[in-house]
């Protein structure tokens, strides 16, 4: 997981709020982690489940 390129959520801010990072360079999986404590590891989601979640959040 250390070779992944992590991207912080555009909704995160520099005030120490809720910070989420995702990595999109693993085919069929989406790793998600807390940017405030990345050493705790990541949750892995199936790419289609993550896409459904994002679609649900948007609507």
C-alpha positions in Angstrom: 0.0 0.0 0.0 3.0 2.3 0.4 3.4 2.5 -3.4 -0.1 4.0 -3.9 -0.8 7.5 -5.0 -3.2 9.0 -2.5 -5.6 11.9 -3.2 -7.3 13.8 -0.4 -11.0 14.5 -0.6 -11.9 17.9 -2.0 -14.2 18.3 1.0 -11.3 18.0 3.4 -9.8 21.2 4.8 -6.6 22.3 6.6 -8.4 22.9 9.9 -8.1 19.2 10.9 -11.6 18.3 9.9 -12.8 15.0 8.5 -10.0 14.0 6.1 -10.4 11.1 3.7 -7.9 9.9 1.1 -8.5 7.5 -1.8 -6.1 5.8 -4.2 -7.3 5.0 -7.6 -4.3 3.1 -9.1 -5.4 -0.4 -8.2 -7.6 -2.1 -10.8 -11.0 -3.1 -9.4 -10.3 -1.9 -5.8 -10.5 1.5 -4.1 -8.4 1.9 -1.0 -9.7 4.5 1.5 -7.8 5.8 4.5 -7.9 8.6 7.2 -5.3 11.2 6.1 -4.8 12.2 9.7 -3.5 8.8 10.6 -2.5 6.9 7.5 -0.4 4.4 9.5 -3.7 2.7 10.6 -4.1 1.3 7.2 -6.9 1.5 4.6 -10.2 0.0 3.9 -10.5 -1.7 0.5 -13.7 -1.4 -1.5 -14.7 -3.1 -4.7 -14.6 -0.4 -7.4 -18.3 -1.0 -8.4 -19.4 -0.7 -4.7 -17.4 2.5 -4.3 -18.9 4.0 -7.5 -22.4 3.1 -6.2 -21.6 4.8 -2.9 -20.3 8.0 -4.6 -23.4 8.0 -6.9 -25.6 7.7 -3.8 -23.9 10.5 -2.1 -24.2 12.8 -5.1 -27.9 12.1 -5.4 
